[in-house]
């Protein structure tokens, strides 16, 4: 077959595959164009999830009549002039592909009127074939109608989902753009039913209420960081609103919604001590960077970005989340706080008596009563009863794992391992900030056999580990000698510690010493804690609860698992069908 140039319409339809995947892609591109045009009110009207019709109206600056044909031509844009403009893109759109791609796969109609003009003009394009521009009646701004998307491309059309699924994707994009652009009003209709309306003057928290729900929006706390090179503004929801997927994580860069895997990892790292392991928070996070410090010309859909200074951005995201959450009321669950079941039902949690004890008994509250065996009906539990004059009840050790006690408004269950892990972590951090970590020399160095590469890798990080109280040196060509460990962590097994440190060093080859140090702290705090099933004597239990009586954060362990669970009287009554 001879080589020949493709028909321009076919070229546009091929290019459309990168820009226009489904109706949601059309909604995104058209609404972003409206925002770039300075619109303060945008209306989106959909039929059959956008598969039948997408109509977007705005009150932006409009397009001159003689530029309408150029607006639907490939690689025609008003946002770039010279190659250097690509190095500092400040607009949402810039490629000049969106309208051409959309017009090539639909029945496309665009009507536009300049703000200072009385005449409006219309251009129709039928699957890539433009008609003449005609004068019509129209309000200032631009109105675009996209009918029968992919009707002449059945191979593309068959990949569309049901109307409800396509509408959900369209709605998600409208919500994202409404969060990002305070000062712009949005109205979304689907099959002639109003689904979303946000006024231009609606503040950010009100917009979050429309997206996340009123109750959750009221509980979200503010995050802020201001720096000449990077500004961050955010709202983050309580730990109970975290999910296993990232559907509630909204990250914005210079007004653009982005989905960057590295940024999501930074979010996970920032909340790892506050939400369950493997979960993502409910989060709105807007970052502002000088346009020349970021590259958005990475993917046709413009949701992936590259940063010139990744360490600054990712570190700032982590630190902003940690600082904001550690200073919130969620860092320590107060006595009498309503549990997560109420949050799931959409109720606003309330607080009972705010005891200064932070939910833990004082160290002198335990008597010397002997262990009481559990009844024959439940032999799987080892139940120890410690009489304690705490509130109105006693502290029980169940299964050598959980501590149970009555508190104001209900009962509280404490995981002894999670509590000890959190105590270890906070005490090690305090030591690092003050006098340094006290070390315990080993009478006989622990020797661990490694490969040459593994030994060299650990020794290259030895200064970092030494600050944490771990002293190591080579003992021959393939043996590592551990000569000292942190004095606080008496339960550490040196051989296991070496394996943990090696895993950290392997997984974080490009990490900074501070990042290595933080990860090592998490591992050491966990390895040095009592485990589920460990039998704690009365004195050890009293000491653990005393050390946990005043922590900066005692809601979760270092890995985000709960330290304590509170069950209100309402929860208990519901469990026994008393409500």
Residue, then its C-alpha position, 0 to 999 in steps of 0.5 A: x500500500x502506498x503512503x499518503x497523508x490522512x484526511x484532516x477529519x480522520x486525524x482529528x478523530x484519532x487525536x480525539x481519542x487522547x482528549x475525549x474519552x467519554x462525556x466527562x472529558x467533554x464537560x471538563x474541557x468545556x468548563x475549563x475553557x469557560x473559566x479561562x474566558x473569565x466566566x463567573x457563571x457556568x451552566x451545564x445541562x446534560x441528557x442521558x449522562x451526556x451521551x445524548x447532549x452536553x450543553x455548557x453556557x457561560x458569561x465569559x468574554x466570548x469569541x469574535x465571529x471571525x475566530x469561530x472557525x479557528x477555534x475548532x481547528x487543530x492546534x489553534x489557541x489564544x493561550x500560547x504565542x511562542x515556545x517559551x510560553x510552555x515553560x510558564x503555563x498559567x491557564x487551564x487549557x493551552x494545547x488547542x486540541x479540545x474543541x477540534x477533537x470534540x467537534x470531530x466526534x459529535x454534532x457540535x454547535x457554538x454560539x458566542x457574543x462578545x461582552x461589548x457587542x449586540x450581535x451573536x454568531x453561531x458555528x455548527x460542525x457535523x462530525x468534523x465538517x464545519x458549516x458557515x458562521x451565521x448571525x443569531x440572537x444570543x446573550x454575552x458569553x458562549x454557549x456550546x452544544x454537543x449532541x450525539x457524541x461518538x454517534x458516527x464512531x460505534x467502536x468508541x460508543x460501545x465503550x460508554x457505560x450506562x447513563x447513570x455511570x457517565x453522569x456520575x463522572x460528569x458530576x465529579x468533574x463539575x464538583x472538582x472545578x467548583x471546589x477549585x474556583x471560588x468566585x465562579x458559580x456552577x449550575x448542573x442539570x441532568x435530564x431537566x432536573x437540578x442536581x447542583x447549584x453553587x453561587x459565585x459568592x459561595x465560600x470554600x466551606x460551603x462548596x465543600x458542603x455541597x461535595x462532601x455533605x454539610x455535617x462533614x464539611x463543618x468538621x473539616x479543619x483548615x490547613x495552611x502554609x505560606x511560602x514565596x515558592x509554595x502556598x498551600x490551603x486545605x481542609x481535611x476531614x476527621x479520621x472516621x471519614x477516611x476511605x480505602x480509595x482516593x475518591x475523596x482526595x481533591x488535589x489542585x495545582x494553580x486551579x487545576x485538578x491533578x491526580x499524581x501518584x507521588x502526591x497521593x503518596x505524600x498525602x498517605x505519608x502525611x496522614x499515616x499516624x491519624x487514619x487507618x492503615x491503607x486509607x485516604x482522608x477526605x481532603x481538599x488541598x490547593x497548591x499555588x506554585x509559580x507557573x515556571x516551577x511546574x510542567x503541566x504539559x505531560x499528558x493530553x488530559x493535563x491531570x499529571x504534572x512534574x515539579x522542578x523541586x519535588x522535594x519541596x512540594x512533597x515535603x510541604x504536603x506531608x508537613x502541612x498535613x502532619x502539623x494540621x492534624x497534630x494540632x486538631x482535636x482529633x489527635x487525642x480522643x477525649x473521654x465521652x466522645x461519640x464513636x465512629x458509628x454516629x459519624x457513619x450515620x451522618x450525625x455530628x459527634x458531640x463531646x462529653x466531659x473533657x477530662x484532663x486525663x486524656x482518657x487514661x487512668x492515673x498511675x496510682x489507681x490500681x490495687x493488688x487484686x489477683x487475677x480472676x479466671x473467666x467463666x467456663x462459658x468463654x474459655x477462649x479469653x484470659x480475663x484479668x480484673x484490676x479494681x480501679x477507682x476510675x470513673x464508675x467502673x474498673x479496668x479489665x485486661x481481656x485476652x492479654x491484648x485489650x484494656x476495657x474501662x468505663x468512662x463518662x458516656x460509655x466505655x473505652x477499649x484500649x489496644x495495649x500494643x497500639x498504646x505502647x507503640x504510640x508511647x515509644x514513638x512520642x518518647x523517642x521523638x522527644x528524646x531526639x529533640x532534647x538530649x538525644x536518644x539514650x543507648x543501652x550497650x549490649x554485653x555481647x554484640x549481636x552478629x547478623x550475616x548479610x551480603x556485601x551489598x547489604x552490609x555496605x548499604x546499612x553502614x552508609x546509613x549508620x550515622x542516621x541510625x546512630x542518632x536513634x540509639x542504634x550503634x553498628x559496625x562491620x565485623x568481617x566482610x559479611x557480618x554486621x555487629x549491633x553494639x547498642x540499642x535504644x535504652x527505652x526499647x527493652x523489647x527490641x530483638x537486634x536481629x529483627x531490628x537489622x532486618x527492619x533497618x535493611x528493608x527501610x534502606x532498600x525501600x528508601x534509597x533516594x530518601x533524605x536522612x530525616x525521612x530514613x530516620x522517621x521511618x526507622x522510628x516507626x519500625x522501632x516503636x512497633x518492634x519495641x512495644x508489647x504484643x497482643x497476648x503478652x502478659x503484663x503484670x500490674x506494675x508494667x500495666x500501671x507504668x504503660x498507662x502512666x506514660x500514655x496519660x499525656x501524649x501529643x497524639x494518642x488516637x492511633x499508633x504509628x501505623x494509623x491503627x486505633x489506640x482506643x475505641x469508644x462505645x457510647x451508651x447509645x451504641x450499646x443500647x442499639x447493639x442490644x435492641x434497646x433503641 
